[in-house]
Every structure is written in C-alpha cells, then in structure tokens.
Amino acid sequence: MIGQGFILLASVFAQAPADDPLALARSGQLQCYTPNAAQKTCRALAGYRQDGEAQYINRAQLPITPDGSMTLTTTSRVRIVSGAVCGTIQAEDIAGAELAVAGSAMDADRAAPLLTQIAQALTSIIGHEICTRYVQHGDGLVAEGSMDGTRRPDLDQPVIWVGPSDGYRVSQ
C-alpha cells in the first residue's frame, strides 16, 4: 500500500517558466504530475498559496491506493530559489497530513498508524532539500529534481497545469 509513488512527494514542489515558476498557481491552477489526459488522472496534484514574496504553502495530494480511492494530502512550505521551487519535507508535514477514503477524511485515530508507515517509507527524503526546476521538453514541461544540491534524474516527471474544475483526480 505504501511505497510506489511517494518519490512524487519529493518532487511535487513546482512547474512553470524559470523566471516565475509559480505564476499559474497564483491564478488558481494546479500542477498535475505524470498526467493521463484521456483518463484525467495525475500521479499527484499540487496547489500553491503565496505566503510572502518568494514563499508558498504547497498542498499536494497523492494516491495511496492504485485507483486513488485513498489519498494523502500534505501541506508544506516551499520557496523560489534561483528559478527553482525548493522545500524540505519535515516529519511533521507527514504527521499532520490528511488521509481520505473515497473523498471523506479519515479520523485521526485511524489515520495515525498509516501516517507512521508513510513517514517510515519517506525517511530517505525527510529533512533533505528538494528543488524542482521546470524545463521545456518538446511540447511539454518536465519537472527536473535535485536533492541537497545534487541533480536527481529519478525525480524527473512530466507536469501540466490544470484548472480545479477540469476534472483531474489522483490515481497511480
């Protein structure tokens, strides 16, 4: 249940032109990572709310189950650094995350052991700075990731911007 797809959390930190990578987020758009336009699914959906000149609150939703019926939603701080969106996933971001089943929030007592498992699965990225730079590749954008200043091609994935009412949902 936990594992595949959590590396997405490490790279769900932005997408757009390098001069202003979150311009579309300020107009309410969401990032859809590894999109399937025919099925309107994403491996992750991320939104941003500005919280200072170059600081944002990132709200990212990821599927826990392959069909997306169980989801994890995290909230974390990110900032723009030299055209990249950077942030550090903290243990408290996972502990304070929301789990939902079929769109309904799971109660805290039931969610706690699952959030502990998720945090254990993410130990390799917790506390490390993840930066995402958005690069045009052909007709689309690719989110190129780095961790602690080291380029990590394994974090790369295609990204599109979608509107909240476009009908996209998370699914593996």
N, C-alpha and C positions, 0 to 999 in steps of 0.2 A: 504494500500500500504506500509506503514511504520510500522515496529514493529517486526514481526516474522523474525528471522534470524539476527537481529542486535546484539544479545548477542554474535554471532560469531565474530563480530569485536573485542569484548573484549578478545577473546582467540586466535585470529589469530596472535600470536606472536611467533610461532616456532614449531619444531618437529625434533627429531633425538636422538642419544645416549646422555646421560647426560654429558659425558666428552667433547663433541663438538656438541651441538645440531644443529648447522647450517652448518656442514661440507658439506652436499649435496647441500645446497643453493649456496655455493661458486663455485660449478661446474655447476650452471645454473638451477638446479632442482627447482620445485615449490611445495609448500605444498597444498594438496587437502584435505579439511576438509569435513568430512561426505561423503566420496566418494560413487558413484554408478558406479562400473566398467563396468557393462553391458551397461549403457547409457552414460558413460564417462562424468559424471557430478559431481560437488562438490558444497557444500553449501557455500564455499569460496575458493579462490585461493590466495596464498600468496608467494611473492618472496622477497628476501633479497639481498641487496648490502652492502658489508662491507664498513664501514666508520670509521675506527680506529681499534685498536686491538680487542676490545670486543664490538664494537658498529656497528650497522647496520641501514640501511634505509629499512623499511618494506613497501612494496607496496601490498595492499590487495584489491581484487575485490570481491564484494558481490552482489547477485541478489536483486533487488528492487521488481521486479515482479516475480511471481511464475515460469514463463518459462525462466527467465533470459534475456528477451529482453531489460530490463532496468537494468543497473548496476551502482554501486557506487564503485569508486576506491579511496582509501585513501593512503596517504603517511605519515609515522610517524617514529620516532626514537625508536629503541629498543636496549637493551644491554644484555649481558650474565652475570648473577649473580648466582654464585654457581650452575652452570649447568642448570639453567632455563633461559628462554628468557623473559625479563621484559620490560615493557614500560608503558607510561601514555598517554592515548588518550586525546588530548587537543581540545578545541573548534575550534582552528584554523586549526586542521587537518581535521575537518568536513567542515568548511567554505571553505577550499582550495581543497576539494575533487572534483573529476571529476564524472559527471553523463553522461551516454551514453545510447542511444536508438538504438537498432539493430546495435551496434558496432560503431555508429557515436556519437562523443562528442556533448553534449547539449551546446548551447551558455550560457554564464554566466548569462545573464538576466533571461532566462527561468529556469536555474538551481537554482538560489539563493533562491526562496521561498521553493523549495523542500529540499535544504540543511538545511534551517532553521528548517523545520519539522523534518528532520533526527536528527539534533542536539538536538531538544527538546525530541525526543524519546530516546536519549542516555544520558540524564542528570544524570542518576544513575551511569554511569561509567566514565563520563568525569572527568578528574582530579584525578582519582584513579589509583594506580599502579596495573597493571595486569601482573602476571607472569604465564608462561606456562612451565611445566616440562613434558618431553616425557618419557612415561613408556611403556615397552614391556608388552602386554597382549596377550597371545596366539601367533598367527602368525602375529599380527599387533601392531601398536603403538597407544596409546591413549594420547591425549593432556590433561593433568590434570591442571586445572586452579586454581589460587588464586587471591584474590583482597585485596590489602593493607595488605598482610601477612596472610590473613585468607583463608584457603582451601575452594574452591567453587566447589563441585561436579557438580553443574548445568552448569558449563562451560566446562565440560569434553566432548570430542568427538573424534572419530577415525580420524586418519590422515594417508595419504600415500604421498610419494614423487612421482612426475610425471615430465616428461620432457616437455618443452614448445611446442614441436611438437607432443606430444602424443594425441592431440585432445580433451583434457578435457576442459569443459566450466562450468560456474556457473549456477546453477538452484536450486530453492527451492525444 
